[in-house]
Amino acid sequence: MSNSTITNEFALARLSAKFGDKIISSETPFDLLTIEVPSADAHEIIQWLKEDEVLKVSYLTNLGGVHYPTDKDREFAVVYHIHSLVNNFRIRVKAFIPLGNPAIATITDIFVGANWMERETFDFYGIIFTGHPNLKRILNEEDMDYHPMRKEYQLEDDTRQDKDNRFFGR
Amino acid sequence: MNEWLDDDIKPGNNLSKETIDGDIATLNLGPTHPATHGIFQNILKVDGERILSSEQTVGYIHRAFEKIAEHRPYNQITPLTDRLNYCSSPINNMGWHMTVEKLIQAEIPKKVDYMRVIIMELARIADHLICNSVIGVDTGALTGFTYVFQQREKIYELFEEVCGARLTTNVGRIGGFERDFSPTFHKKLKDFLKEFPKVFNEFDNLLSRNRIFMDRTINAGPISAERALEYSFSGPNLRAAGVDYDVRVMNPYSSYQDFDFIVPVGTQGDTYDRFQVRQEEIRQSLSIIKQALDAMPEGKYFADVPEFYLPPKEDVYNKMEALIYHFKIVMGETPVPVGEVYHSVEGGNGEVGFYLISDGGRAPFRLQFRRPCFIYYQAYPEMITGQSISDAVLTLSSMNVIAGELDA
């Protein structure tokens, strides 16, 4: 990831100059700039990243959810991987949202391709993307009444007695 | 294209019967239709032969791999990746291995990189061969398919020689390969490299400049570069639209920077361009394999990561450390560093990404697969609106939508 034409420091400085303390924190694990932003501002920041003349981070690589059951009021993270094909620069944007109100603005108006990725995240975690044109389950059945990727759901039935998971690397 | 459409009939719109004159029929294309080559359902609204709108249903073979991955030690996740794009499983396997190697910051010998390149490019050839020959089949030209399928069989024999498996290969390990390429492998690969170009050119002659095939595929299911980028297309489908994005060049992994190859691009993003881009990529892959073979470095075929790389069996029986490592790996007791990593490789269909969060536990805290099929298949209704039903079938096969990758 080293042949990028802009550096993480430069991009972060540019972001901070524009958004100030809306960039809650930043780090660069494995040389990939990762910023945390408030969920209410994620849409605005992603839109700016796409439209900015210098950064041009305009290719949505990936969008997904993460469930941190022990983090109070930060139970869900929505993680965006966005890529600037012109500058060959990648950035990871994270927004945390609470279990009580798992909602975040959709980015389907910025990237059409976010449509199914958001549907999948909704399907898996129950995260509501407000403003999404067609927010319904995509991979699981529509009448399923829970969101299976949440950590409270075990992979196998808890009542199963014939197998001790400790011995199966699980 | 689409001149016959009125202004209010735009791609992607669902039309009511009142919107246009004439009868509109509803047609179920799939879920199990031989022409879809997989389990996809498309509910089409058609006016005669013309498609007015399409609604997709996916998820028929959803196996919850991301959930399963949260309960498996790292080396047991490789077989899950096999079953994503099962036409080129080695690329997924190695993409996963490289993701873990990035997390544990393993230093990989050059020889492993080159061996991986050979296997991955063979897989790419097999993947593209299926796609392109099936485009032929869907246009009614079955002959080419039978030619190249023998060669695909040869590639599977090569995989068999390396790892014992053919389709869901589970090839290699975290850190490298379980054994060096055998003399038989080298002989078979040499034969393949000698024989394949002849057969491939024969196949190319059948279709590439065939008037009927060209008339049939040019302008079938086109997409512009702008739309393709909006939809996060990647791989041959994006390149056919004219964007030269290739992970192998943009973010080289596994020493791809050592090899000299070109990234073919199309202009129209239609079925013919997708076909041609894949044809050229097969030639480039052959050239990469030859370069890797010629420049194959000396050295070990595995990295020095004893905590992840299974020791040889004789050592397990005779050495204490090897026995301990063996036990720990098999039981999933290997300590893994805490971290968050995204790694992507150029799969048969585009950027195959692995977003891995490790909390130090025996299994990933979260593992997300970026599946190119899942992302670009959502553009399908837009691409086939205004086209005929037979073009829709062609578009589907030329996009190379693989059910396993789509549904994970």
Interface residues (C-beta under 8 A of the other chain):
Chain A: M1 N3 P29 F30 L32 T34 S58 Y59 L60 T61 N62 G64 V66 H67 V79 H81 L85 N88 R90 R92 F111 V112 G113 A114 N115 W116 M117 E120 F124 I138 L139 N140 P148 M149 Y153 L155 F167 G169 R170
Chain B: V58 G59 H62 A64 E66 K67 I68 E70 H71 R72 P73 Q76 K102 L103 R227 L229 E230 Y231 S232 F233 V243 Y245 M250 N251 P252 M331 G332 E333 G339 E340 V341 Y342 S344 E351 G353 Y355 I357 R362 A363 F365 R366 Q368 R370 F374 I375 Y376 Y377 Q378 A379 D407 A408
